[in-house]
Every structure is written in structure tokens, then in C-alpha cells.
Amino acid sequence: MADEIAARVEGIRDRVLAVRERVAGAAERSGRDPNEIRLIGAAKTMPAEVVMAALEAGLTDVGQNYVQEGVAVRAAVDAAGLQVHPRWHLIGHLQSNKAGRAAEVFDVVQTVDRVRLGRALARHAAERGKVLSVLIEVNLAAEESKHGVAPAEVGDLVAALADEASLEVDGLMAIPPVSNEAEARRHFCNLRDLRDRHGVRELSMGMTNDFEAAIEEGATMVRVGRAIFGERKR
């Protein structure tokens, strides 16, 4: 395990810098300010030591897929006393019975896909005296293997959560089907149009294989794992 951690940490500063340069290049090609785009390190299965190395290399946002993994990694990072205080994003599916821990540990929950979950998060956030940022997850192509609301249901979910004082419904998130670049761009454009139609701000789309195209089509958040942390074993 120690050897694997050392291997992942080696060169991580260069990888973070390289991804930031690619983010900036995509922003500039589309006439945007690179500072408008939030780079989220998708750290699924990564040991806390690797996450801390990325933070020390300049990463400011960390994405976790699982609540319990996020709890453990954040606790280790907090205990280390780093000068960096990252923004923590839940980017994986969330069960309602874990909403309390999610509201406690994460700053942003990107995968709200039903009213019951949103209201549970609001209740738990209120109990902790915080306002939680949430994104609505959209299933753009009605894929059975993915979570998220249908595009036609986005407006109803945004409206249902709009009066929750402890939630900020800040935007939309999606994982489009694996496809070629032209198809990916079509899905990105569809999500951007949904975002504009419903008056929210953030657009979380794009991962290692396609984040530059996502930025060119309007992403304000990109979730990059492999290009920063290397291949996962599972």
C-alpha cells in the first residue's frame, strides 16, 4: 500500500498543473475566463495521503462518490492541518438514509434526483445551521444504469426545492453516455440549455475523457479523476 501511495503521489503536482493548463486552454478557446471553471478532483478510492498531495499541489475541490469514504478522507485531511481548506463535493448517488452524514460532511451534493432526498438534505442542513449547495442530477439519455431525473422533470424538482431555506439549488449535473465527441457535445449543449431554461447557475459536466469539450460547451465544474490521480484499481 505504501508503494502504491508513493507511486500516485509522485508527479501529482505536474498532473494538477497540466490539467489546469488544459482547463485554461479550453476556456480561452471559448472566450471564457478560466477562473469561471471549478476543477474538482474526483478522488474515488484514493487514499487520504494522495488527496492531500493533490491539495498541496493546488487542487481546491475534492469529489467523493461514497459518503463513508468522504467522511474518512475528510477527517484525515482535517486532522493533517493543511493550509488548504478544500470544498467537498458528493458526486455519487446518495441514499436518503445517508442524507444526514452527507449534509454534515459535504459542501456540495451534486446528485439530488428526487424531492424526498432534497428535503431530507434540507432538514439535516438546517439542524446543523448551514446552507447546503445542491445540484440536480439529470439522466440525459434515459439510461437505466444511471440515476437522475428526466430532462422534462428538472423544472418540477427545482421548483419543489426552491423554498427550502437551508438549500441553494445552484445548478445541474450529468454524466452523458459514453460516445464520440460530437455526441458528447450534443448532450453537453442539451444540459446547458436546461440550465439556462431553469435559471440556475452551475453546470457540472465533463470528466477526464471529455472535460475540455464540456468547458467549451459551458461547463462551470468539471470532475477529473484519472488525469490527476491515475488509473483506479476498482
N, C-alpha and C positions, 0 to 999 in steps of 0.2 A: 504493500500500500504506500509506504513512504517513497519508494522508487517511482510509482505512478504519479504521486503528487508532485514530486520534483520534476518529472518529465513535463507535466502540464504547466507548472509554474514557469519553467524555462521558456523564454521568448514571449511570455504573455504580454509584456509591455509593448513589444513590437507589433503583436497582433491587434491589441486595442488601438494603437496608433494607426495601423493600416486600415482597420475598419472605419475609424473616424475620418480618415482621408477619403475613403470611398463614399461615406455619407456626405461629406462636404462637396465632393465632385458631383454627386447626383443632385444635390440641392442647387448647386450653381448652374448645372445644365438646364434645370427647370426654372431658373430665375428666382430661386428662393434663398432665404438666409439659412445657412447651416444650423444656426442656433435655434431654429424653429423645430428641429428634429431631435427627439429624445432617443438615445441609444440605450436599449435595455439588454443587458447580458442575460440570455436565457440559460440559467445555471442548473438545469435539471440533472440530478445525480452528482453534481460537482461537490467535492469536499469543501468545508469552510475555508481551509487554507488556500485553495485555488481561488475561491471567490474573493478572499482578502487580497490576494496578489493582483487580481484584476482591478479591485478598488484602488489599491495603491498605484496602479498603472494609469488611473484616470477615469475608470468607469464610475458612473454616478447612480445608475439604476440597475437593480437586480430583479430578474423574473424567476419565480419558482412555480413548478407545476403542482406540487402537493403541499397541503397545509402543514403536515407534520415535518416534512423536510424543511420547509421555510422557517418553522419555529426553531428547529435545531440550528440551522445555519445562521439565522439572525442572532440567536443567543450567543453563539460563538463569536460572531463579528462584534456584537455589542461589548462582550467581555474583553475583547482584544484592545479596546480603547483607541481605535484608529481615529485619525483626524477627519476622515471622510465619514459622513453620515448619509448613507445611500437611501434612495427611495425604493421601497419594496413593493413589487407587483406580483399578484397572483395571476398567472396566465394559463392555469389548468382548470379543468372542470371542478366545480365546487358543489358538494352536497349540502343541503340546508342544515343538517345536524352539525356541520363544522363551521357554520357562519360565525359563531361567537369567537372562535380562535382566529378565524380569518380577519374579522373586524379588529381584533386586538393587535395582530402581528403585521398586517399589510397596510400600506398607504393607499394602494390602488387595487381594486378587484376588477379584472378585465373580462370576466366571464359570466356576467349576470345574464341569465336567459329565461327567467320566469319571475312573475310578480312575487310569489311566495319567498323566493330567495332574496330578492331585493329588499323586501320588508323585514325579513329576518336580519339582514345585514344592518338595516337602518336602526332596528331596535337595539342590537348589540352595540353599534357605534354610539348611539345616544347614551347608553348605560356607561360608556367609557368617556363621555364628554368630548367626542371627536366627530369631525365631519369626514366621511369616507368618500373618496373618489371612486366611481364605478364606471365601467364601460359596458355597453350592451353587446353580447356576442351574437353574431349573425351567421347563420348557416346559408351561405350564398347559393349553393347548388343543391340544396335538399339532400345532402349526403347522410345516409343512415348511420354511418360510423362516426359522425361528428355531432356535437351539441350546438346549440344556438337557435335563435328564433328565425322564422322565415322573414325575408325582407318585408313582406306585407304586414308583419306583426310588430315591426320596430316602433312605429308611432304609438301603438297602444301601450307598449311596455314603457316607453319614455314618459308618456302621459300619466301612467299609473304610479310611477315613482317620483314624479315631479314635485309633489308636495311633501316629500319626506325631508324634514329639516336637517337630518343627520347624514343625508346622501347628497353628493353632487353627481348628477348624471352627465358625465363630461364628454362622452363620445361613443364610438363604435369600434368593435374589434372583429376580425375574421381571419380564418385560415382557409384560403381558397383551395380548390382541388389541385393536386399535383398535375401540372400541364406544361405546355410550352410558354414562352414569354408572351406571345400575343394573347393567349387565353388568360394568363395571369393578369396582364394589364387590363383586360376586359373586366375581370372580377374586381380589380382594384378600382377601376372607374365606377363600377356599379356601387361599391361601398362608399366611395366619395360622394356620389350623387345622393345616396341615402342620408349620409351625414349632413349634407347641405340642406336637404329637404326637411330634416327634423331639427335643425337649428342647434346642433351640438358642435363641440369644438374639435375634439381629438379623433384621430384616425389611426388605429393600431393595426398595421398590416405589413407584411414583408418579413422574411426570415433570411437565413444565410444565402439560400439559392437565388433570392429574388428581391432583396431589400432595396437595391438601387432602383429597380423598376418601380417598386412601391413608392419610394420617395418622389420619383419623377411624376407619379400619378397622384401625389398629395398626402402621403403618409406623414403623420406628425410623431409617430412612435414606430420603431422597428425592433423586432425581437430576435436578436442574433445570438446563436449558441455556438455552433461548430466553428465558425470563423474566429471566435475568441478563445474558446475553451478546448477545441479539438474534438475528435470523434468520441461519442459516448459508447460505453461497452454494452449498455442496455437502454 
